[in-house]
Amino acid sequence: MRLPRTIPVMLLALAGCSDDTRRMTVTATAYTSSPRETDASPDVAAWGDRLKPGMRAIAVSRDLIREGLEHGTEVRIEGLEGTY
């Protein structure tokens, strides 16, 4: 089993359409949703969303949920295009 590579990432959380934005520096890891690396339903995320190839989705740890990165919060990742 390969361990995930960790990298520091700057997140910009966008709360709806308001001016309530927040900058956070966090550690990010990556994984794929292949059946080898997950359970029997690799396309279902922790919130119950169905993941599809090409989707921009991130998983968020519980400590970041407590910081306001709740389900549906749009996030920009420094160095990557678009929102997640």
Biopython code that builds the backbone (N, CA, C, O; Angstrom):
import numpy as np
from Bio.PDB.StructureBuilder import StructureBuilder

atoms = [
    (1, "MET", "N", (0.836, -1.179, 0.000)),
    (1, "MET", "CA", (0.000, 0.000, 0.000)),
    (1, "MET", "C", (0.879, 1.240, 0.000)),
    (1, "MET", "O", (1.777, 1.371, 0.831)),
    (2, "ARG", "N", (0.622, 2.140, -0.924)),
    (2, "ARG", "CA", (1.375, 3.391, -0.986)),
    (2, "ARG", "C", (0.771, 4.410, -0.042)),
    (2, "ARG", "O", (-0.448, 4.571, 0.017)),
    (3, "LEU", "N", (1.623, 5.093, 0.690)),
    (3, "LEU", "CA", (1.155, 6.165, 1.567)),
    (3, "LEU", "C", (0.923, 7.412, 0.733)),
    (3, "LEU", "O", (1.657, 7.665, -0.221)),
    (4, "PRO", "N", (-0.091, 8.194, 1.082)),
    (4, "PRO", "CA", (-0.338, 9.419, 0.319)),
    (4, "PRO", "C", (0.770, 10.431, 0.540)),
    (4, "PRO", "O", (1.340, 10.523, 1.627)),
    (5, "ARG", "N", (1.061, 11.180, -0.494)),
    (5, "ARG", "CA", (2.035, 12.257, -0.387)),
    (5, "ARG", "C", (1.318, 13.475, 0.166)),
    (5, "ARG", "O", (0.234, 13.817, -0.305)),
    (6, "THR", "N", (1.893, 14.126, 1.140)),
    (6, "THR", "CA", (1.248, 15.307, 1.706)),
    (6, "THR", "C", (1.958, 16.561, 1.223)),
    (6, "THR", "O", (3.182, 16.598, 1.098)),
    (7, "ILE", "N", (1.161, 17.580, 0.956)),
    (7, "ILE", "CA", (1.697, 18.863, 0.530)),
    (7, "ILE", "C", (0.905, 19.967, 1.214)),
    (7, "ILE", "O", (-0.301, 19.826, 1.418)),
    (8, "PRO", "N", (1.566, 21.067, 1.573)),
    (8, "PRO", "CA", (0.800, 22.182, 2.124)),
    (8, "PRO", "C", (0.009, 22.856, 1.010)),
    (8, "PRO", "O", (0.501, 23.009, -0.108)),
    (9, "VAL", "N", (-1.205, 23.251, 1.317)),
    (9, "VAL", "CA", (-2.092, 23.857, 0.325)),
    (9, "VAL", "C", (-2.753, 25.072, 0.941)),
    (9, "VAL", "O", (-3.108, 25.063, 2.120)),
    (10, "MET", "N", (-2.919, 26.116, 0.148)),
    (10, "MET", "CA", (-3.649, 27.296, 0.595)),
    (10, "MET", "C", (-5.070, 27.180, 0.076)),
    (10, "MET", "O", (-5.287, 27.055, -1.130)),
    (11, "LEU", "N", (-6.039, 27.221, 0.982)),
    (11, "LEU", "CA", (-7.448, 27.162, 0.607)),
    (11, "LEU", "C", (-8.076, 28.529, 0.802)),
    (11, "LEU", "O", (-7.767, 29.235, 1.762)),
    (12, "LEU", "N", (-8.943, 28.888, -0.097)),
    (12, "LEU", "CA", (-9.738, 30.102, 0.044)),
    (12, "LEU", "C", (-11.184, 29.656, 0.051)),
    (12, "LEU", "O", (-11.722, 29.273, -0.988)),
    (13, "ALA", "N", (-11.818, 29.701, 1.206)),
    (13, "ALA", "CA", (-13.205, 29.248, 1.330)),
    (13, "ALA", "C", (-14.140, 30.380, 0.949)),
    (13, "ALA", "O", (-14.020, 31.501, 1.443)),
    (14, "LEU", "N", (-15.064, 30.071, 0.073)),
    (14, "LEU", "CA", (-16.032, 31.054, -0.392)),
    (14, "LEU", "C", (-17.388, 30.692, 0.178)),
    (14, "LEU", "O", (-17.983, 29.700, -0.243)),
    (15, "ALA", "N", (-17.878, 31.448, 1.099)),
    (15, "ALA", "CA", (-19.169, 31.151, 1.729)),
    (15, "ALA", "C", (-20.274, 31.834, 0.945)),
    (15, "ALA", "O", (-20.535, 33.022, 1.137)),
    (16, "GLY", "N", (-20.919, 31.092, 0.067)),
    (16, "GLY", "CA", (-22.004, 31.642, -0.746)),
    (16, "GLY", "C", (-21.513, 32.777, -1.618)),
    (16, "GLY", "O", (-20.399, 32.726, -2.139)),
    (17, "CYS", "N", (-22.327, 33.791, -1.781)),
    (17, "CYS", "CA", (-21.969, 34.929, -2.627)),
    (17, "CYS", "C", (-21.565, 36.140, -1.800)),
    (17, "CYS", "O", (-21.363, 37.221, -2.353)),
    (18, "SER", "N", (-21.446, 35.983, -0.514)),
    (18, "SER", "CA", (-21.106, 37.121, 0.340)),
    (18, "SER", "C", (-19.613, 37.398, 0.275)),
    (18, "SER", "O", (-18.863, 36.678, -0.384)),
    (19, "ASP", "N", (-19.193, 38.441, 0.961)),
    (19, "ASP", "CA", (-17.777, 38.779, 1.036)),
    (19, "ASP", "C", (-17.075, 38.003, 2.140)),
    (19, "ASP", "O", (-15.936, 38.322, 2.481)),
    (20, "ASP", "N", (-17.719, 37.007, 2.698)),
    (20, "ASP", "CA", (-17.173, 36.224, 3.801)),
    (20, "ASP", "C", (-16.209, 35.164, 3.261)),
    (20, "ASP", "O", (-16.572, 33.995, 3.128)),
    (21, "THR", "N", (-14.980, 35.585, 2.954)),
    (21, "THR", "CA", (-13.975, 34.639, 2.483)),
    (21, "THR", "C", (-12.912, 34.482, 3.552)),
    (21, "THR", "O", (-12.703, 35.364, 4.385)),
    (22, "ARG", "N", (-12.257, 33.354, 3.510)),
    (22, "ARG", "CA", (-11.264, 33.045, 4.526)),
    (22, "ARG", "C", (-10.102, 32.317, 3.883)),
    (22, "ARG", "O", (-10.316, 31.451, 3.035)),
    (23, "ARG", "N", (-8.892, 32.643, 4.260)),
    (23, "ARG", "CA", (-7.700, 31.988, 3.742)),
    (23, "ARG", "C", (-7.161, 31.054, 4.821)),
    (23, "ARG", "O", (-7.013, 31.450, 5.977)),
    (24, "MET", "N", (-6.867, 29.807, 4.434)),
    (24, "MET", "CA", (-6.338, 28.817, 5.373)),
    (24, "MET", "C", (-5.170, 28.093, 4.716)),
    (24, "MET", "O", (-5.203, 27.827, 3.515)),
    (25, "THR", "N", (-4.152, 27.776, 5.481)),
    (25, "THR", "CA", (-3.083, 26.914, 5.003)),
    (25, "THR", "C", (-3.276, 25.567, 5.671)),
    (25, "THR", "O", (-3.285, 25.468, 6.898)),
    (26, "VAL", "N", (-3.432, 24.526, 4.859)),
    (26, "VAL", "CA", (-3.696, 23.184, 5.377)),
    (26, "VAL", "C", (-2.787, 22.186, 4.678)),
    (26, "VAL", "O", (-2.144, 22.517, 3.682)),
    (27, "THR", "N", (-2.733, 20.980, 5.191)),
    (27, "THR", "CA", (-2.021, 19.890, 4.541)),
    (27, "THR", "C", (-3.022, 19.080, 3.743)),
    (27, "THR", "O", (-4.066, 18.684, 4.262)),
    (28, "ALA", "N", (-2.705, 18.834, 2.482)),
    (28, "ALA", "CA", (-3.610, 18.072, 1.618)),
    (28, "ALA", "C", (-2.989, 16.728, 1.262)),
    (28, "ALA", "O", (-1.779, 16.620, 1.067)),
    (29, "THR", "N", (-3.822, 15.725, 1.183)),
    (29, "THR", "CA", (-3.418, 14.418, 0.680)),
    (29, "THR", "C", (-4.349, 14.068, -0.466)),
    (29, "THR", "O", (-5.407, 14.678, -0.619)),
    (30, "ALA", "N", (-3.970, 13.110, -1.254)),
    (30, "ALA", "CA", (-4.804, 12.716, -2.393)),
    (30, "ALA", "C", (-5.003, 11.210, -2.398)),
    (30, "ALA", "O", (-4.151, 10.448, -1.941)),
    (31, "TYR", "N", (-6.133, 10.807, -2.919)),
    (31, "TYR", "CA", (-6.409, 9.382, -3.105)),
    (31, "TYR", "C", (-7.337, 9.243, -4.294)),
    (31, "TYR", "O", (-7.930, 10.221, -4.750)),
    (32, "THR", "N", (-7.460, 8.039, -4.787)),
    (32, "THR", "CA", (-8.403, 7.775, -5.866)),
    (32, "THR", "C", (-9.560, 6.973, -5.296)),
    (32, "THR", "O", (-9.476, 6.442, -4.188)),
    (33, "SER", "N", (-10.619, 6.893, -6.048)),
    (33, "SER", "CA", (-11.773, 6.133, -5.568)),
    (33, "SER", "C", (-11.844, 4.761, -6.240)),
    (33, "SER", "O", (-12.929, 4.252, -6.521)),
    (34, "SER", "N", (-10.689, 4.180, -6.490)),
    (34, "SER", "CA", (-10.690, 2.840, -7.082)),
    (34, "SER", "C", (-11.143, 1.827, -6.025)),
    (34, "SER", "O", (-10.866, 2.018, -4.842)),
    (35, "PRO", "N", (-11.827, 0.767, -6.423)),
    (35, "PRO", "CA", (-12.313, -0.228, -5.461)),
    (35, "PRO", "C", (-11.213, -0.798, -4.562)),
    (35, "PRO", "O", (-11.487, -1.186, -3.427)),
    (36, "ARG", "N", (-9.972, -0.854, -5.056)),
    (36, "ARG", "CA", (-8.849, -1.336, -4.233)),
    (36, "ARG", "C", (-8.604, -0.458, -3.014)),
    (36, "ARG", "O", (-8.153, -0.940, -1.975)),
    (37, "GLU", "N", (-8.899, 0.827, -3.143)),
    (37, "GLU", "CA", (-8.565, 1.785, -2.089)),
    (37, "GLU", "C", (-9.765, 2.207, -1.250)),
    (37, "GLU", "O", (-9.630, 3.034, -0.349)),
    (38, "THR", "N", (-10.932, 1.649, -1.536)),
    (38, "THR", "CA", (-12.135, 2.074, -0.821)),
    (38, "THR", "C", (-12.972, 0.867, -0.434)),
    (38, "THR", "O", (-12.508, -0.272, -0.495)),
    (39, "ASP", "N", (-14.197, 1.126, -0.040)),
    (39, "ASP", "CA", (-15.110, 0.035, 0.305)),
    (39, "ASP", "C", (-15.902, -0.390, -0.931)),
    (39, "ASP", "O", (-15.472, -0.151, -2.060)),
    (40, "ALA", "N", (-17.033, -1.007, -0.722)),
    (40, "ALA", "CA", (-17.835, -1.548, -1.829)),
    (40, "ALA", "C", (-18.519, -0.473, -2.676)),
    (40, "ALA", "O", (-19.028, -0.780, -3.754)),
    (41, "SER", "N", (-18.540, 0.767, -2.215)),
    (41, "SER", "CA", (-19.183, 1.838, -2.993)),
    (41, "SER", "C", (-18.201, 2.996, -3.182)),
    (41, "SER", "O", (-18.345, 4.042, -2.549)),
    (42, "PRO", "N", (-17.204, 2.812, -4.050)),
    (42, "PRO", "CA", (-16.148, 3.815, -4.186)),
    (42, "PRO", "C", (-16.604, 5.153, -4.746)),
    (42, "PRO", "O", (-15.878, 6.142, -4.643)),
    (43, "ASP", "N", (-17.798, 5.205, -5.340)),
    (43, "ASP", "CA", (-18.257, 6.468, -5.924)),
    (43, "ASP", "C", (-19.148, 7.277, -4.990)),
    (43, "ASP", "O", (-19.714, 8.289, -5.405)),
    (44, "VAL", "N", (-19.283, 6.851, -3.739)),
    (44, "VAL", "CA", (-20.102, 7.588, -2.774)),
    (44, "VAL", "C", (-19.181, 8.233, -1.738)),
    (44, "VAL", "O", (-18.423, 7.547, -1.052)),
    (45, "ALA", "N", (-19.257, 9.561, -1.638)),
    (45, "ALA", "CA", (-18.430, 10.303, -0.688)),
    (45, "ALA", "C", (-19.028, 10.233, 0.716)),
    (45, "ALA", "O", (-20.145, 9.750, 0.899)),
    (46, "ALA", "N", (-18.285, 10.713, 1.690)),
    (46, "ALA", "CA", (-18.729, 10.658, 3.090)),
    (46, "ALA", "C", (-20.058, 11.370, 3.318)),
    (46, "ALA", "O", (-20.837, 10.944, 4.170)),
    (47, "TRP", "N", (-20.338, 12.446, 2.577)),
    (47, "TRP", "CA", (-21.598, 13.178, 2.720)),
    (47, "TRP", "C", (-22.733, 12.492, 1.981)),
    (47, "TRP", "O", (-23.887, 12.903, 2.103)),
    (48, "GLY", "N", (-22.419, 11.440, 1.207)),
    (48, "GLY", "CA", (-23.445, 10.749, 0.444)),
    (48, "GLY", "C", (-23.530, 11.190, -1.007)),
    (48, "GLY", "O", (-24.343, 10.663, -1.766)),
    (49, "ASP", "N", (-22.702, 12.150, -1.404)),
    (49, "ASP", "CA", (-22.675, 12.605, -2.801)),
    (49, "ASP", "C", (-22.117, 11.493, -3.692)),
    (49, "ASP", "O", (-21.224, 10.754, -3.280)),
    (50, "ARG", "N", (-22.639, 11.378, -4.899)),
    (50, "ARG", "CA", (-22.099, 10.433, -5.889)),
    (50, "ARG", "C", (-20.992, 11.127, -6.671)),
    (50, "ARG", "O", (-21.221, 12.163, -7.295)),
    (51, "LEU", "N", (-19.809, 10.561, -6.636)),
    (51, "LEU", "CA", (-18.677, 11.125, -7.362)),
    (51, "LEU", "C", (-18.645, 10.570, -8.776)),
    (51, "LEU", "O", (-18.908, 9.388, -9.002)),
    (52, "LYS", "N", (-18.317, 11.447, -9.731)),
    (52, "LYS", "CA", (-18.229, 11.055, -11.136)),
    (52, "LYS", "C", (-16.875, 11.494, -11.673)),
    (52, "LYS", "O", (-16.320, 12.485, -11.198)),
    (53, "PRO", "N", (-16.331, 10.776, -12.654)),
    (53, "PRO", "CA", (-15.049, 11.185, -13.238)),
    (53, "PRO", "C", (-15.104, 12.639, -13.701)),
    (53, "PRO", "O", (-16.075, 13.072, -14.322)),
    (54, "GLY", "N", (-14.047, 13.378, -13.388)),
    (54, "GLY", "CA", (-13.962, 14.774, -13.793)),
    (54, "GLY", "C", (-14.541, 15.764, -12.800)),
    (54, "GLY", "O", (-14.358, 16.971, -12.957)),
    (55, "MET", "N", (-15.239, 15.277, -11.776)),
    (55, "MET", "CA", (-15.796, 16.191, -10.766)),
    (55, "MET", "C", (-14.672, 16.848, -9.985)),
    (55, "MET", "O", (-13.612, 16.258, -9.778)),
    (56, "ARG", "N", (-14.917, 18.066, -9.558)),
    (56, "ARG", "CA", (-13.985, 18.749, -8.665)),
    (56, "ARG", "C", (-14.542, 18.617, -7.262)),
    (56, "ARG", "O", (-15.488, 19.311, -6.888)),
    (57, "ALA", "N", (-13.957, 17.732, -6.499)),
    (57, "ALA", "CA", (-14.446, 17.481, -5.145)),
    (57, "ALA", "C", (-13.263, 17.334, -4.206)),
    (57, "ALA", "O", (-12.206, 16.832, -4.589)),
    (58, "ILE", "N", (-13.453, 17.776, -2.980)),
    (58, "ILE", "CA", (-12.428, 17.582, -1.955)),
    (58, "ILE", "C", (-13.082, 16.968, -0.731)),
    (58, "ILE", "O", (-14.263, 17.187, -0.460)),
    (59, "ALA", "N", (-12.303, 16.205, -0.006)),
    (59, "ALA", "CA", (-12.738, 15.684, 1.286)),
    (59, "ALA", "C", (-12.164, 16.614, 2.353)),
    (59, "ALA", "O", (-11.048, 17.113, 2.211)),
    (60, "VAL", "N", (-12.910, 16.840, 3.392)),
    (60, "VAL", "CA", (-12.496, 17.773, 4.436)),
    (60, "VAL", "C", (-12.501, 17.057, 5.776)),
    (60, "VAL", "O", (-13.459, 16.359, 6.108)),
    (61, "SER", "N", (-11.433, 17.230, 6.545)),
    (61, "SER", "CA", (-11.348, 16.593, 7.861)),
    (61, "SER", "C", (-12.285, 17.279, 8.856)),
    (61, "SER", "O", (-12.721, 18.410, 8.639)),
    (62, "ARG", "N", (-12.581, 16.592, 9.924)),
    (62, "ARG", "CA", (-13.535, 17.114, 10.926)),
    (62, "ARG", "C", (-13.086, 18.443, 11.528)),
    (62, "ARG", "O", (-13.913, 19.307, 11.819)),
    (63, "ASP", "N", (-11.772, 18.605, 11.714)),
    (63, "ASP", "CA", (-11.308, 19.871, 12.292)),
    (63, "ASP", "C", (-11.585, 21.042, 11.347)),
    (63, "ASP", "O", (-11.860, 22.150, 11.807)),
    (64, "LEU", "N", (-11.518, 20.812, 10.036)),
    (64, "LEU", "CA", (-11.829, 21.889, 9.088)),
    (64, "LEU", "C", (-13.327, 22.129, 8.982)),
    (64, "LEU", "O", (-13.752, 23.250, 8.702)),
    (65, "ILE", "N", (-14.126, 21.105, 9.199)),
    (65, "ILE", "CA", (-15.582, 21.299, 9.252)),
    (65, "ILE", "C", (-15.916, 22.223, 10.416)),
    (65, "ILE", "O", (-16.751, 23.118, 10.281)),
    (66, "ARG", "N", (-15.268, 22.010, 11.554)),
    (66, "ARG", "CA", (-15.487, 22.885, 12.719)),
    (66, "ARG", "C", (-15.039, 24.319, 12.434)),
    (66, "ARG", "O", (-15.541, 25.261, 13.048)),
    (67, "GLU", "N", (-14.096, 24.484, 11.506)),
    (67, "GLU", "CA", (-13.625, 25.821, 11.126)),
    (67, "GLU", "C", (-14.528, 26.486, 10.091)),
    (67, "GLU", "O", (-14.275, 27.623, 9.695)),
    (68, "GLY", "N", (-15.579, 25.792, 9.647)),
    (68, "GLY", "CA", (-16.530, 26.397, 8.722)),
    (68, "GLY", "C", (-16.562, 25.805, 7.327)),
    (68, "GLY", "O", (-17.383, 26.219, 6.509)),
    (69, "LEU", "N", (-15.696, 24.852, 7.031)),
    (69, "LEU", "CA", (-15.708, 24.222, 5.703)),
    (69, "LEU", "C", (-16.739, 23.102, 5.689)),
    (69, "LEU", "O", (-16.399, 21.919, 5.673)),
    (70, "GLU", "N", (-17.993, 23.500, 5.697)),
    (70, "GLU", "CA", (-19.091, 22.538, 5.750)),
    (70, "GLU", "C", (-19.446, 22.047, 4.354)),
    (70, "GLU", "O", (-18.940, 22.568, 3.360)),
    (71, "HIS", "N", (-20.302, 21.061, 4.283)),
    (71, "HIS", "CA", (-20.752, 20.499, 3.009)),
    (71, "HIS", "C", (-21.303, 21.605, 2.114)),
    (71, "HIS", "O", (-22.132, 22.405, 2.548)),
    (72, "GLY", "N", (-20.849, 21.648, 0.884)),
    (72, "GLY", "CA", (-21.336, 22.642, -0.067)),
    (72, "GLY", "C", (-20.540, 23.935, -0.101)),
    (72, "GLY", "O", (-20.792, 24.780, -0.959)),
    (73, "THR", "N", (-19.585, 24.117, 0.808)),
    (73, "THR", "CA", (-18.764, 25.321, 0.787)),
    (73, "THR", "C", (-17.857, 25.275, -0.432)),
    (73, "THR", "O", (-17.156, 24.286, -0.645)),
    (74, "GLU", "N", (-17.861, 26.328, -1.231)),
    (74, "GLU", "CA", (-16.968, 26.384, -2.381)),
    (74, "GLU", "C", (-15.578, 26.772, -1.917)),
    (74, "GLU", "O", (-15.414, 27.655, -1.075)),
    (75, "VAL", "N", (-14.576, 26.101, -2.477)),
    (75, "VAL", "CA", (-13.191, 26.306, -2.069)),
    (75, "VAL", "C", (-12.329, 26.524, -3.303)),
    (75, "VAL", "O", (-12.483, 25.827, -4.306)),
    (76, "ARG", "N", (-11.431, 27.485, -3.229)),
    (76, "ARG", "CA", (-10.395, 27.664, -4.248)),
    (76, "ARG", "C", (-9.091, 27.155, -3.655)),
    (76, "ARG", "O", (-8.795, 27.390, -2.484)),
    (77, "ILE", "N", (-8.320, 26.458, -4.471)),
    (77, "ILE", "CA", (-7.030, 25.932, -4.034)),
    (77, "ILE", "C", (-5.948, 26.662, -4.812)),
    (77, "ILE", "O", (-5.925, 26.642, -6.043)),
    (78, "GLU", "N", (-5.056, 27.304, -4.075)),
    (78, "GLU", "CA", (-3.998, 28.088, -4.702)),
    (78, "GLU", "C", (-3.199, 27.211, -5.659)),
    (78, "GLU", "O", (-2.750, 26.125, -5.293)),
    (79, "GLY", "N", (-3.026, 27.692, -6.889)),
    (79, "GLY", "CA", (-2.267, 26.955, -7.888)),
    (79, "GLY", "C", (-3.119, 26.077, -8.791)),
    (79, "GLY", "O", (-2.619, 25.553, -9.786)),
    (80, "LEU", "N", (-4.400, 25.906, -8.466)),
    (80, "LEU", "CA", (-5.319, 25.129, -9.298)),
    (80, "LEU", "C", (-6.434, 26.038, -9.786)),
    (80, "LEU", "O", (-6.833, 26.972, -9.090)),
    (81, "GLU", "N", (-6.933, 25.765, -10.977)),
    (81, "GLU", "CA", (-8.013, 26.578, -11.537)),
    (81, "GLU", "C", (-9.366, 26.135, -11.005)),
    (81, "GLU", "O", (-9.555, 24.972, -10.649)),
    (82, "GLY", "N", (-10.293, 27.059, -10.955)),
    (82, "GLY", "CA", (-11.674, 26.744, -10.611)),
    (82, "GLY", "C", (-11.924, 26.609, -9.124)),
    (82, "GLY", "O", (-11.050, 26.860, -8.295)),
    (83, "THR", "N", (-13.143, 26.205, -8.814)),
    (83, "THR", "CA", (-13.539, 25.986, -7.426)),
    (83, "THR", "C", (-13.868, 24.522, -7.221)),
    (83, "THR", "O", (-14.177, 23.801, -8.169)),
    (84, "TYR", "N", (-13.799, 24.099, -5.993)),
    (84, "TYR", "CA", (-14.062, 22.711, -5.612)),
    (84, "TYR", "C", (-15.178, 22.679, -4.599)),
    (84, "TYR", "O", (-15.563, 21.604, -4.139)),
]
sb = StructureBuilder()
sb.init_structure("model")
sb.init_model(0)
sb.init_chain("A")
sb.init_seg("    ")
for serial, (resi, resn, name, xyz) in enumerate(atoms, 1):
    if name == "N":
        sb.init_residue(resn, " ", resi, " ")
    sb.init_atom(name, np.array(xyz, "f"), 0.0, 1.0, " ", f" {name:<3s}", serial, name[0])
structure = sb.get_structure()
